[in-house]
């Protein structure tokens, strides 16, 4: 079947259109690393849904239609994987392998553990602790409102996400919201941008010369690895002292240790540490940045803000009494999150590497070839979405002809490698935003100069410089 499919392909990569490359560097000098997603999106509008770019001497096939992107994402893990450079950079930096970069049988074994720990059932069991972290954030924001202080929105939401992940995955209350031991937060802020920089670097200079930023990175990786090793040692000590916990592990870390202690599964403490790191890397930026973009868009659209506030007042008016059923009933707030992810996906592109000779559209992709999936093209195109530039959460609630095609926006990926943390991420978004809308007047969310926040591409795509000012609602 594969041979027949390959024979139907009519073009090779060299026949694709694309921006003219420079000798040696390709198109790298034509992109800005911190805005690289926008540069490639602009080329998509010029060259169409299937074209090529060149980084250094490597050709990359760009997929910019939802059909092509969906086909590539669904052909994982057998046909495509994350580029080997991603795992190479991580290991070179001193990281450990986890489900994010694992492939084949190793991925399937680790995926089962992570999926079980992040399933709706498991997350619901942890819900009271999620509410406790949400109430801690409310108290932090109450103090800011009382003092008339502007809130660094993105940073506060990162701390909220880290506290949630640390509790759910590791059974640890780190309390970075109140300025507690924020070693995780500080080091992630150094590690994540470094991963993004190194994966697209033209030349790996750090292998030969260590600049100050590289020495800071080494120190942060070592410190974070030390913290993770301490978490694993502490969890092992608890399991040794309370053997009954092995029957019902309390969190992801304990579940992974119990799995590692079974014979023949290939899981050891290094892989456990890698999945701890993966939870932190994947859980901090993605959720916090989505939530920041959503709150900004709500503030820019008063009618949508009013509808969201009315739903919260009707369904979940008291943060101290939040229930999982209330969160599941916040349909409009869920639609706001979906609309924010359509307009401002925190992963605006996904690079992949072919594991075999394949075909995308009518183009042959050789084994080892790279593709670049543009996640924000059709989803903001008037040909596919009416009033595509507008923030309209209602489009996610309509049925029939007025419904948006769910396949146009794929913020959590597609196929069997869809993000396992989807339910937790949406629950975090609902908890934080419902708490805010029920407890505060949203006076402003803006940048220092009042301009539209810029999109900054690091490990994920974040808003630059968003500040929030809140007023207390009377009686609260």
N, C-alpha and C positions, 0 to 999 in steps of 0.2 A: 504493500500500500504506500509506504514512504517513497519507494522508487517511482511509482506512478505519479505521486504528487509532485516530486521533484521535476519530473519530465514536463509537467504542465507549466512550470515557471518560465517566464519569457525574458527576464532581465537578471543581470548580475549587478552587484553593488556599484561597479564602475560605470554603469549606465544611468545611475540615478542623478537627478539634478541636485544642486546644493550650492552653498556659498563657495567661492573660489578660495582654495587653501593657499597659505604661504609655504614656501619651502621649509622643511624640517619641523616647523611648529604647527603646521596645518591651520586650523581656525582658532587656535587657542588665544592668539593675540586679538581676535575679534569679539571676545566675550569678556565680561567682567565677572570674576568668580562669585562675588556677592549678589550678582543679578543674573547669573547664568541661565536660570529658568526663563526669565523674560527674554533674553537674547534668543534662545532656541524657540520660544513661542513666536517671536517676531519672524524668524525664518520659516516657521510652519505656515504662517499667513502668506508668505511670499512664494514658497516652493511647494506647498500642498501637503497632503497627509503622509507622504512617503518620500523621503529624501535622505541625503547623506551629509554628514559633517566629518571632519578629520581632526583628531586631537593628537598632536605630534605626527607620527606616521601611521596611526591606527584609524581606519575608517569605522564610522559608527552609523548604523541605519536608524533614522529617526521615524518613529511611528506617531502620528498625530491625529488619528481618527479613533473613535471609541471601539469600532469593530476590530481594527488591527491591534490596538492595545489590549483589548479583552482577550483576543486569541492568543497573544503572547503570554499574558498573565495566567491564563487557564492551562497553558502547556507547561506548567511547573508541577512538580519538581523534575519531571523526566526530560522535557525538551529544553527548558531554560533554567538558569540559576542566577543568583546575584553574581556580578563579576568577581572573579577570583581576586582582583586587586583589593576588594573590600575586606575580605578575610585576611589577605596578606598584610595589609596596612594595620589591621587590628592586632594580629599576632606580632608584627614587628614592633608595635608600640608597647607590647607586654600584656595585651588582652588575652582572654581565653575564649575558646569556641563555645557558641551557644546556638539556640534554635534559629536565630536570625540569619546566621551564615552557614548553618549545617546543611548538608545535602544527603540525598539517598536514604539508606537505612538509618543512619545516625539522626537525620532530621525526623524521620517517622517516629523513632523511639522517644526523642526529646519532645516532639510535638504532642504526643499523647499526655505526657506529664503536664506540660504547660496548659494545654487545652482543659484538662481536668481541673487545674488550679484556678483558671480564669473563666470557667463555665458559669452561667447565670446562677446555678444552684450554689456553687462555692462562694461567689461574690455576695449573694444574698445572706449567707451565713455570717459574713463579715460586715454586714450593713451597719449595725450599731456603731462600729468603730469608724466607718466612713462618716456617719453623722457627727461623731465627736470631733473629727478633724474639720468638718464643715463649720461647726459651732465655734471652734477655735479661730477659724478664719473670720467669722462674724465679729468676734470680740476684738480681733486685731483691727478690722475695718471700723468698728465703732470708735476705737480710740483715735484713729485717724480722722474720722468725721467730727468728733468732738473737738479736736485740735485744729480743724480746718486744713489739715495737711493733704497734699496731693499724694496719690498712691501710685507707685510704679507698678502698673497693672501686670505686666508680663512677669516680673520677678516674683510678685506675690503669688501668682497662679502657678509658677514653677514650684515654689515651696509647698503649696497645697498639693500638687501632684506627687512630689517626692514623699511627703508625709503619708499620702494614701498608699503609694506603692510600697514603701518601707514597711508599713503595717500589714498590708495584705500579703505581700510576698515573703516577708522575713520575720513578722511578728515583733517588729521593733518600732517604738514610738520615738522618732527622732526629733519631732517638734521644731522643724526649721522655720515655721511660720512666726514663732515668737523669738526667733534669733537664737535658738538652741544650737547644738552642735551641727553645724551646716557643712561638714566636711564633704558630704555627698554632693550637695549643691555647688559648692565652690569648685570642686574638681571636675564635675560634669561640664561646667561652663568653660573649662579649658580643653577638655578631651573632645567634646563633640565638634567644635569648629575645626580642630586639628584633623579629625577623621575626614571631614569634608574637603579640607585643603589638600591633603595628601593623595586622595583618590583621583584628583584631576591634575596633579602636579606634572609638569613636563619632564622634570628631572628630580630624582630623589636625593637632593643635596644633603639631607639629614643623615644619610648613611656615611657621609664623608666629613661633614662639618656640623658641629652642634651649636646652633645659635641660642641666645638666651631663651627664646620662646620654646625651643626644643628641650632645653634643660628644665623649664617650668613644666612642660608636658610630661617628661620622664618622672618628675617628682609627683605630679598629680596622679599619674597611672599607678605608681608605686604606693601612694597613700591610699588610693581607692581600693587597690587590690588587697592592701593590708586590712582595710575595714571589712571587705567582703570575706577574707579568710577568718577574721574574728567572728563574723556572723555565723559562718559555717561551724567553727569550733564551738561556739555557744549553743547552737542548735544540736550538735552531736552530744554535748554534755547533758542537755535536757532529755534527749531521747535515751541516753544511758541511765539517767536517774529515774526516768518514768517510762519503762518499756511499753506500757499500755498505749502511749501516744503513737506508736508505730501502727496501730490498728486504725487510728483516725488522726492523721497528721493535721496540725492546726493551720498550716500555711504552706505555700509553695516550697519554701526551702526545706522544711521537714519532709514533704512528699518526695522531693528530689533525692534527699539523703537516703530515705527508705528504699527508693528505687535503685539507687546506686549500690546499696548493700545486698541486692539480689544478684545471684550468680548469672554470668553470661549476658548481661544487657549492655556491656560496653560503656557504662556511665561511671565516671569517677569524680573526685572532688574538683578536678580542673574543669570538667564540663559543667558541674554544678555552679562553680564560680562564674563560668561564662554565661550561664542563663540568669544568674543574679545580675550580672552586668547588663545583659540584654534587657531585662525588665526595667532597669534604671534608665538606660539609654532610650528605649522605645517609649517608656511611660512618662518621662518628664516633659520633653519638648512638645511632643505631638499633641497631647491633651491640653496643656497649658496654652499653647499658641492658638489652637482651634477655639478655645474658650475666649481668649483675648480678642480674636478677630470677630467672633460672634457678638460679644458685648459692644464692640465698636460699631458694628453694622446695625445693631438694635438702636444704639444711641443716635445714629444717623437717620433712622427711619421711625419717627414717633408713633405712627399708627401700629407698626409691628410691635414696638415696645409696649404700647398700651394693651394690645391683645395678649402678649406674653404675661404682663403683670396681672391682667384680669384672670387668665387661666391659673396662675399660681395662687391668687387670692381665693379662687374657687376650689382648687384641687388640693393644694399643699400650702396652707397659709402660715403654719407655725414650724419653723426649722427644728425646734426642739422636739417636735412630735412627728418628724418626717417618717414615712413608712415606704417600704419598697413598692407597695401597691400604688402609692401616690406618685412616685417617680415614674412608674410604668404608665400612669395615666396622663402624664404631661405631653400630650400629642403635639400641641403647637410648639412647645419648647424644643421637642425633638425635631420638628420641621425647621425651626430656626437653626439648629445645629447642622442639619443636612444642607440647608441653603448656604450657610457660612462656609461649609466644606466645598460646596460647588464653586463658589466665587473665590475663596481663599484656601485652597488645599495646602496643608502644611507639608505635604510631599508632592510638589507639582511635577515631578518627574521620577521615573523608576528606571534605572539602568539594569540590563540583563545580559547574560552571556549564553550563547547557544551551546548545548551539550551534545548536539548532533547536527548533521546537515538538515536544515529545515527550510520551510517556505513561509514567508510573511507576505500576504497579498500576492503579487506576482514576482516577488524578488527572492532569489536564492540567498540564504544565510548559511555560511559554512560553519562547521563545528568550530567553536572558539570565537565566532563573530560576535560583535557587540551590537545591541539595540538600545535605543533611548526612547522610553515610553513617555510621551507628553500627556500628562493627566488633565490639563486644563486647556482644551482646545474646543472640541465639540460642545462641551458643557457650558461654554460662554459664547457660543455662536448662534446668531439669530436664525440660522438655517435649521437649528435643532431645538432651540429654546426661545419661546416668545419673550420679548423684553429681557433678553439674556443678561444685560448689565444691571438690572434692578434686583434688589433684595426683596424677594416675595416668598416667604415661608409657605404661603397658602398653596403654592404649586405642588408641594409634597403631600398635600392632604386631599387633592382632587382625585376623582376617579374618571374613568372613561377617556374621552378625547382630550380633556384638559389636563390629564396627568402627565407629569414629566417622566421621561424614560429613565428608570432607575439605573440603567446600564450606562447612561451618559456620564455619570459622576461615580467614580470608584475610589473614594478616599481611603478605604481599608483594603484595597487590592481586589483581586478576583480569583476564583478557583480555590483549590485546596489550601493554598498558602495565603488565604485571606487572614488578616490580622487577628490573632486569637484574643486580643484585648479589646475587641470592639465593644462588647457589652459594658465592660468596666469604664472605658473611655466615655461613652455616652452617659453612663450613670454619674460619673464625676462632673460632667458638663451640666447635667440637670441639677445636681445637688448644689453646686456653687452658684449657678445663675438663679435658681429658685430661692436660695437663701438671700441673695442680693436683692432680688425684686420684691421679696416680702418684707425686708428689713430696712431698706434704704431708698431715698430718692437719688436717682442717678443724675447728678447735676451736670457732669461733663465727662467725656472721654476724648482727649485730644493730644496733640503733640505740643511741644514747647512753643513752636511758631504757628500753631493752629493749622498747619497744612495736613493734607491726607497722609497717613503713616506710610512710609516706604516699606516695600517688601525686601527683607534681608534673607538671602539664602545661605544658611550654614548647614548644619546637619538636617534641619528642617527650615521651612520658610516662616519667618517671624515678622510681626509688626515692629517697627522701630520707634521707640520713644513714647509709647502710649502712657499717658497719665490719666488717672481717674479721680474725680472728686465726688464725694458722697455726702448726702444730708440724711440725718436720722428721721425716720417716719415717726410722727407724734405717737406717743403711747408705747413705743418699743424701746 
